[in-house]
Amino acid sequence: MIKISKPLDVAIIGGGMITEMQILPSLYHLQRIGLLNEISVCALNTPPLKRLVENVSLKNAFPGHSFTSYPEVDKEPEDKNFPDLNEEVIAGLKPRQIVFVALPDQMHYHTVKFALEHNQHVICVKPLTLSYDEAKEIEKLAFKKGLFVGTEYHKRFDDRVGMARIKYRNGDFGEFRAGYASLIEPWYYRDSNFQNWCTAGNSDMFSYIGCHYIDQVYMITGLLPVRVSVYGTKEKYPNGNEGFLWTNARVIWENGASLAVINGMGYPNVGPGGNSQGLWMFTRGEKDGGLIFHDDQYRGVKHSYITKGEHAGDSYYNEPSPDYFKLIERGGSGLTPIGYGYRSIEGLVQGAHRVEDNDIIKRREIIKNIDAEGILATPANSSFNELVVEAGRLSILNDGRDVEIEYGDNPNIHFY
Ligand SMILES: NC(=O)c1ccc[n+]([C@@H]2O[C@H](COP(=O)([O-])OP(=O)(O)OC[C@H]3O[C@@H](n4cnc5c(N)ncnc54)[C@H](O)[C@@H]3O)[C@@H](O)[C@H]2O)c1
């Protein structure tokens, strides 16, 4: 735990699924242990905020904790939208607090930039932006002002990734040669808001979720991706919109290794996991091959309940993950968050604290150190993810043509 001089206020912009599941409970705990002071949440309208206020699990886990809601729940009609209120909330913060951006992907760039212009440290859910140029602009602006920007790639805090990283970098696996990864989200996502934004012209399953395993291979090996091809299978959502709901990508790395990445929206609702995911990496040494295998869906727990909820993904037999995010008893009042989902947010809030409370020269020096450590995802050390998304989009819209990523002074993408 780092030493802090004073707790920071935090404004979460976006009150949806990820705020409810991971961000707000993590921030409540950080408030409990003294890293944070006031918490506010701003959404487009009151219904998501009402859900957060009324969430019984959150109330029981964090007695006495609450947030200021913008717009005010109970005062404003449910159907009234406040698209610009988030700017008032950000502008109203004291200097150098934290803005936590949890908005739909296409809104990240504008809001992160606005927060930096208003002198705030920023934590943003992935992807930071939709293009490399935008991520670079953010990196430069933040560095100029001595502000922390971190992207929430929570799998970086999965201990199995940390274990593989140390062993790989010590030479214990040899060199990565070929691998495959998959992350298949549940079928019921088709019925959610995804059908309005994750449509073929805007995004696809590789862009949405493929980044996690590409980021992991980089975290473990330090290798950069240099070529991407993505084939997408289109299907209709219940509302008739068409999306690339299954994707099959091939990513080539700078040492010639390859990774196949399968993504989709079709893990059975009746299945025992929250989704299906995992990574295989085959490596070579002098005389034998090496292997890294992470079963990220079945993490060794089997539960069979005698009751079942009404949600589409609820099932009697379950294989719950103790590793991502859970609230459990650890003594004291309420519940304590555990798992890499919590550790990631704790690490990012600590990142803002590490930078804060120094003069501008020292703040810039600390930002450079955090970039170089490569544990927290910053625009300087993770913008290859934006290049991969750009390359993936160009490829999928051209029937899987190979797209090359060029690094150097002016990183860019083009057909191979
Ligand atoms: N594995 C991961 O890292 C992971 C997982 C889930 C989501 N995410 C990312 O988190 C982000 C949010 O996802 P979600 O599933 O919570 O989405 P969601 O649709 O459930 O929530 C979006 C929220 O944004 C709010 N919003 C929209 N316009 C706004 C405005 N003008 N001002 C204030 N609030 C506004 C909405 O009210 C809503 O509360 C996305 O970028 C997504 O890619 C990342």
The ligand as an ORCA input file, in Angstrom:
! r2SCAN-3c Opt
* xyz 0 1
  N     -14.092     -6.328    -19.594
  C     -14.077     -5.010    -19.546
  O     -13.042     -4.380    -19.386
  C     -15.386     -4.304    -19.705
  C     -16.562     -4.979    -19.382
  C     -17.770     -4.310    -19.543
  C     -17.777     -3.003    -20.034
  N     -16.619     -2.385    -20.356
  C     -16.628     -1.028    -20.943
  O     -17.315     -0.158    -20.060
  C     -18.039      0.836    -20.796
  C     -19.473      0.882    -20.304
  O     -20.038     -0.394    -20.466
  P     -21.397     -0.815    -19.715
  O     -21.588     -2.255    -20.034
  O     -21.369     -0.376    -18.292
  O     -22.444      0.056    -20.558
  P     -23.946      0.438    -20.186
  O     -24.629      0.665    -21.484
  O     -24.530     -0.511    -19.193
  O     -23.753      1.845    -19.412
  C     -23.409      3.045    -20.065
  C     -23.731      4.204    -19.125
  O     -23.355      5.436    -19.743
  C     -24.315      6.411    -19.387
  N     -24.277      7.524    -20.327
  C     -24.533      7.526    -21.656
  N     -24.443      8.793    -22.135
  C     -24.103      9.589    -21.083
  C     -23.885     10.980    -20.922
  N     -23.961     11.839    -21.937
  N     -23.574     11.454    -19.680
  C     -23.493     10.619    -18.616
  N     -23.710      9.277    -18.715
  C     -24.011      8.788    -19.925
  C     -25.630      5.655    -19.406
  O     -26.611      6.355    -18.633
  C     -25.216      4.327    -18.757
  O     -25.352      4.434    -17.357
  C     -17.851      0.480    -22.271
  O     -16.796      1.256    -22.780
  C     -17.427     -0.988    -22.236
  O     -16.610     -1.355    -23.346
  C     -15.417     -2.999    -20.172
*
